[in-house]
Structures are given as structure tokens and as C-alpha cells.
């Protein structure tokens, strides 16, 4: 059985994942394929 803290942590990860998807879509809407390039460049910096 999972403890309450473990469940809350898993739920938070799911929320962050959804937020990440929303933010990524917004970036792509604003910059198109350049959004992907910018994201990768910043991640590799």
C-alpha cells in the first residue's frame, strides 16, 4: 500500500507534466519550430 506522501508526490508529478505540456504548446504557438530549437539550445547550454 502506498503512503499518503507518496501519492501526493505522484499526483504533483502528474500536474507538473500537464503544465509542461501546456507551456510547450504555448511556446510552439508563439515560435513554431523555432520554439523546439530554443528549448533544446537552452537545455544544452
C-alpha positions in Angstrom: 0.0 0.0 0.0 1.2 3.5 -0.8 1.6 6.2 1.8 -0.2 9.5 1.5 3.0 11.4 0.9 4.0 9.0 -2.0 0.5 9.5 -3.6 0.7 13.3 -3.2 4.2 13.3 -4.8 3.0 11.2 -7.7 0.0 13.5 -8.2 2.3 16.5 -8.2 4.5 15.0 -10.8 1.4 14.4 -13.0 0.3 18.0 -12.5 3.8 19.3 -13.5 3.8 17.0 -16.5 0.5 18.5 -17.7 1.7 22.0 -17.1 4.9 21.2 -19.0 2.8 20.1 -22.0 0.7 23.3 -21.8 3.7 25.5 -21.7 5.4 23.7 -24.5 2.3 24.0 -26.7 2.3 27.8 -25.9 5.9 28.1 -26.9 5.3 26.3 -30.2 2.3 28.5 -30.9 4.4 31.6 -30.4 7.6 30.4 -32.2 6.6 27.4 -34.3 9.6 25.0 -34.9 11.9 27.7 -33.5 10.4 27.0 -30.1 11.8 23.5 -30.2 15.1 24.8 -31.3 15.2 27.4 -28.5 14.2 24.8 -25.9 16.9 22.4 -26.9 19.5 25.2 -27.1 18.7 26.3 -23.6 18.7 22.8 -22.3 22.1 22.1 -23.7 23.6 25.4 -22.6 
